[in-house]
Amino acid sequence: MRKWWPLAAVCLGSFMLITDTTVVTVALPDMARDLNASLSGLQWVMNIYTLVLAALTLSAGSLGDLFGRRRVYLLSLCLFGAASLLCALAPGAGLLIAARGLQGVGGSAVFVTGMAVLGGMYQDRARATALGVWSAVVGAAAAAGPVLGGLLTQALGWQAVFYINVPLTVLTVVLTAVSVEEAGQRERASVDLPGILSFGLCSGALTFALIKAGADGWTAPATLVPAALSALALLVFLGVERRRARPMLDLALFRNGSFLAVMFGTITSAWAFACLVYTSLWLQSALRLGPIRAGLAMLPLAAATFVTSTLTGKRLHGTAPRLVLTVAFALTGAGCAVNGLLLQASSHWTALLPGLLLMGTGVGLGMPATTAAALAAVPVTRAGMASGALATFRQLGQALGVAVLGLFFAGRAGAAGLSRVYLVTAGLVLLSALFAFRRTPDPAKSPQSRPTSADSVQA
């Protein structure tokens, strides 16, 4: 039984950090009342966490290579737990946003080094089993966040969604300390600090500009200045990565149309989780549901995600990622379209049921297929970089989704606004399904790009 303790430690850590991307969705109305926060403030409570994850995940793996994966995993867990405690104690929106940013710093290293720990602790069939369980946990965690958040918020207050991380962190640290062994360090590892800073500034400034556009308009200085700063930071990032001998992200990968299609699909499909923010606001503000009932109303998405990822993970092994990924994106987009078309001013929460089931099925089917397709699109030597890029673009997609969809929800915050949120998301995800079908490779036809199992768990 002790053989699987490292898996339990990694799964528990990953569950905490992924759940925290969506757990606050049903707690947002209570936060707004207690902290006197605006809609843009609420967006930042969601976005700062996912933005920091996006900015640091791509390069956080190098910290484990430099200082030891077990040590970095333990330290990042402690940082995540301490930041969670700060979130719960925050007296205002400003400190809460800052503490959420610290959560993202710890969470990025937890996510990447956790994958590497699994790769070092398990081999062959045991590794396949461990990665399958881990993928199911990660897929279910994002969708289960609103349900868990609703239960905790209504029973104990919004602070409980952060307090719960403290004992879970202690348990994870103990499990890691007694079961995970330190692996050898990789040679010539380095941290791309200029790349991290420029990428973080680009994504953060862009998100800020989009949020300010909804509040102040597109031509306001508060919108134009961060938009220009984002563009400048992007140019700096591109210049830095082109000149580095060991870049954080090899830009040449994006010349491959199939890799570009997978990244585009990863970003747009992450908008499905961004929709949950506004779904929660509609359920609680317009329908007057409490946090628990609002969370339960979104339970079909979590249930469908978990069941689909659990049942199909191994059964679809060997199936062309092109087909699976196209179907997954199509189901996710169709679910968003169904919600957008069914929602009316007189709608009850049951109007969301068919769409959420379709979305959850697509998300559960798409997570392992996305990884397989990305790894099939790149050389073996870039498999770890592709895995890190996937995690980064997924978090960036969710952060940008919250910001952009807020432009459609803010002016018409009722069912009409939520309908527009889902329809916009549906259009983008269905477009990515078409793009994936045309561009995603079939690994059977590209043996030179097929990654090894060891490569696939390096981030």
N, C-alpha and C positions, 0 to 999 in steps of 0.2 A: 504493500500500500504506500510505503514511503516513496516509492518510485515516482508517484504522481503528485507528490507535494510541491515540487517546483512548478508544475503545470497549474496547480491550485493558486500558488502565489502570483504567477503571471496573469492568470485569468481574473483574479480578484482585483489586481491593480488596474488591468485594462478595463474591467467593468466599471470601476469608479470613475476613471477619467473620461470614458466614452459616455457614460450615463450623464455626467455633468455637462455635456454639450446640449442636452435637452431637458434635464431634470428641472430646470428653473422655469420652463415654459408656463406651467400652471401656477407657479408661485409669483409670476410677474404682477398681476393685479394687486396682491397683498403687499408686495414690495413697493409698488407705486404709492399705495396709500400710506404705508408706514414711513417711507423715506421721502415722500413728496417728490417723486421722480416723474419726468416727462416721458413721452413716447421715445424720443431720441435717447434719453437716459436708459430706458429699458432695453433699447436695441444694443446699447454698448455693454450692458450687463451680459447679454448673450454673445456679442461679437468679439469683445476683447479676449475672451477665453479661446475661441476658435481661431482668431487671428494670430495669437501667440503660438498656438499649436501649429498653425500653418507656417509661420515664419521660422520656427526652430526645429520642427520634426525632421526636415530634410537633412540637417547637419548634426542633429543631436547624437546620432549613432557614433560619430567620431569621438565623442567624449568617453564612451564605453571602451573604445579601442585604445584611447590614451591612458585612462586611469583605471580600467577594469570594469567589466559589465556589472558584476555583483555590487561593487562599491557604488557605482553611479546609480544603479537601480534603487539601492537602499537610500542614498542621499536624496534622490529625486522624489521618492515616496514621502520622506520626511518633509520636504519642502511643500509638496502637494497637501499633506495633512495640515501643516501649519497655516498655509494660505487658506484652506477651508475654514479653519477656526477663525481667522481674521474676517472672512466673508460673513460668518454667522454673527460676529460681534460688531460689524460695521454700523456706525450710527447714521451714515448718510450714503447717498448714491456714489459720491466721488471715491470714498474709501472702498466701497464694495467693488467698484469697477477696477481699482488698482489691485485689490486682493484677487480678483478673478484673473487678472493678468499674471500674477504670481502663480496661481493655479496652473495656468497654461505653460509656464516655464517648467514646473515640475512634471506636468503631464506629458510634455513632449518627450522628455528623456525616459519616463516610465514606459511609454508606448514603444519607442524604438529599441531600447535595451531589453525590454521584455521579449520582443521577437527574437533578438539575438540570444538571449538566455535559453529559450526553447531550442534554438538550433544547436546550441552547445551541449545541452543536457540530454537530448534524445536523438536517436539514430534510426534509420530505416523505417520499419512499420510503426514503431513507437513514435517517431517524429511525425509521421503522417497522421496518426491518431491525435497527437497533441495539437497539431496545427488545425485539424478539423474541429476539435473541441473549442480551441481558442477563437476560430473564425465564427462559430455559432454564438459564442458568448459576446463577441464584439458586435455582431449583427443585431442580436437581441437587445443589447444594452442601450444603443441609441434610440431604439423604438420604445423601450420600456421606461425611459426616463420620465415622460409625462405621467405615467401611472404611479410610479414611485413618488414623484414630486407631489402629486395630488394627495396621496395618502399621508405623507409627512406634513404637508402644509396645513391641511384641515385638522389633523390631529394635534400637531405640536407647534404650528406656525412656520413661516417661510424659512426661518433660521435653521430649522431641522434638516433641510435639504443639504446644508453644509455641515452641520454638527455630525450627521451620520458618517461622514467621511473620516472623522477622527478615530473612532474605535476600529473601523475597517482598515485604516492605515496601520494602526498598531498591530492588528492581526496579520496583515500582509507582510509587515516588516519582520515579525517573528517567524512566519513561515519561510520567508526568504533567507533569514539568517541561519536557520537550522537545516535547510534543505538544498540551497543553491551553492554550488562550488564556483570559485573564481576560475575563469578561463584565461588562456594565454592572450596577451595583447597583440594586436595586429601591428606590423611594422609600418612606419612612414605615415601614420595617421596624423591628421591635422584638422584644425577648426577653421573654417572659412569665415572669419569674422566680418570682413567687408561685404561678403555675399549675404550673410545673415542680416546685417544692419540695413543694407540697401533693399533687400527683399521685404523685410519687415516694414520699413518706411513706405515702400511702394504700396503694399497691400493695406496698411493702416490708413494712409492718407487717402487712398481711393475709397475705402469704406466710409471714412469721415465725410468726404465730399458727397457721397451718395446720401448719407443720412441728413446732412445739412441741406441738400437739394430739396428734400421733402419738406423741411421746415422753413427754409428761407428763399427757395427758388434757385433755378439753374444759373442765373446771372449774378447772384449775390457774391460779394468778395469772400464770404465764409465758405462758399462752394468752389469758386474758381481757384483760390489760392491753394487749398489742399489738392485739388485736381492737378494743377500744374506741378506741385511738389511730387505727386505720385508719378507723373510722367517723367520728371527729371530723375527720380530714384530708380525707375525702371531702366532708363538709359545707363545709369551708373551700374546697376546690377548686370545688365547685358555686357557692358564693357569689362567688368571685373571677371565674370565667368568665362569670357572668351580668352582672357589673357592668363588665367591660372592654369598651371600644369596639372593640378588635381582639383577640378572645379566641384563645387557643391552640386551643381546640376549641369550636365553636359548638354549645351544648347543644340548640338548636332542631332540629338535624339528627336527633336521636333521637326527635322527635315523628313523624318519617316512619317508618312501620312497615317499609318495604322496607330503609331504611338500617340500622335496628335488626336486621333479620333477617340482613343481610350481616355486621354486626359480631359477632353471636352465632355465626354459622357460622364466622367467622374464628377466634374464640377457641377454640371446641370442636374444630375440625379441627386446630388446633395441638397438641392433646393427643396426636395420633398420634405426634408426635415426642417428646413427653414419655414415651410408652410405651417408647421405645428405651432410656431410662436403665435401666429395670427389666428389659427384655429382655436387655440386656448383663450385668447382675448375675446373672440366672438362667443365662445361657449359660456364664458363667465360674465362678460359684460352685456351681451345681447340676450342670451337665454337664461341668465342668472343662475347658472349651475355652480355649485360649490367646487372647490379644487378636486375633491375625490371623484365626483361625478364627471367633471371635465376630463380628468385623467382616464377614467374608465371608458369614456366616450371614444378616446383614441386608442384604447386597448386592442381593437382588431388589427391595427397596424403592427403593434408589437408581437401579437400572437402569430400573425401570418408570416412575419419576418423570421421568427424563431423556428416555427414548424418547417417552413420552406428551406431555410439554411441547414437545418438538421437532417431533413429527409433527402435533400438533393446533393449535399456536399460530396459524398463519396460516389453516389450513383451516376453522377455526370462526369466523373473522372474519365478523361480520354475523349469526351465530346468536344467538338470544335468550339473554342470560346466565341468565335464569330457568331454562331447560331444562338448560343446561350445568352450572350451579352445583348444581342439584338432583341431577343424575346424579353429579357429582363428590363431593358430600357423601355420597350414598348408597353409592357404591363405597368410599369411605374407611371409613364406618361398617360396611359389610358385611365389609370386610377385618378390622377389629378384632373383629367378632363371630365370624368364622371362627376367628381365633386363640384367642379366649376359649373357644370350644366344643371345639376340637380338642386343646388343651393338657391333658395328663394327667400323672400322676406318672411314668409310664414313657416320656413323649414324648422324641423326639430333636429336634435342631434343624430337621429337615426338616418337622416339624409346622407350622412358621411359614411355610413357602414359599407356600402358596396365599393366606394372609391378607396377607402382605407384598406380593405382586404386586397384589392388589386395592387395598390402601392406596396403593401407589405410583402406580397408574393414576389413582386419585381425586385424589391430591395434584397430579400433573402436569396433570390436566385442570382442576383447580379454581383454580390460582394466577392465570392470566390472566382466567378467568371471574369470580373474586372482584373483581378490579380493575374490570372492565367493569361489573359489577352495582353496585358502590359508586358509581362515577362517574355511572351512569345514574340513581341515586336522588337525586342532589343537583343544585342549580343549577350552572351553569358557573362562577360566581364562587366556588364552594366545592370545586372539583375538587381543588385542591392540598391543602386541608385533609382531604378524604376520603382521598387517597393516604397522607398522614401518619398518619391514624387507623388505616388498614389495617395499616401496618407496626407501629404501636404495639400494637394489639390482638393481632396475631399473636405478638409477643414476650411480651406479658403473658399470653396464653393458654398459651404453653409453660411459662412460669415457674409459673403457678398449677397447671397440669397436673402438673408434677413434684411440687409440694407436696401436692396433694389425692390423687393416685394413690399417694403414699407411705403414706398412711393405710391403703390397701387392701393394699399389698404388705408392709408392715413386719411385721405379725402372722403372715403365712403367706408366707415369702420363697421358697418353692419354686414349682412349676408352678401350684399352687392360687392362690397370691397373684398370680402373673402373669396367670392366667386372669381373675381378678377385675378387674385393672387394665384389660385389654382390653375386658371386657364393660361396665364403667362408661363407658369412652370410646366404645364402640359406641353405647350408649344415647343419649348426648349428641349425637354427630355425626348419628345418624339423626334425632333430634328436630330438629336444625338443618336437615336436608334437607327435612323436612316444612314447617318454618317458612319456608325459602327459597322453596319452591314456591308457597306461598300469598301471600308478601309481595314477592318480588323483582320489580322492574318489567321490562317489555319495552321497550327503548329505542325501538323503532319506534313505540310508542304514547305515548312521552313525549319528543318532540323538543325541548321546552323545557329538558329536563334533560341533554341529550346534551353531553358535554364535547368540547372541541376537543383536537387532538393535543398542542398546546402545554400546555394545562391538565393533561393527564393525566400529564405528567412532572414537574410542580412538586410539591414536598413541603414 
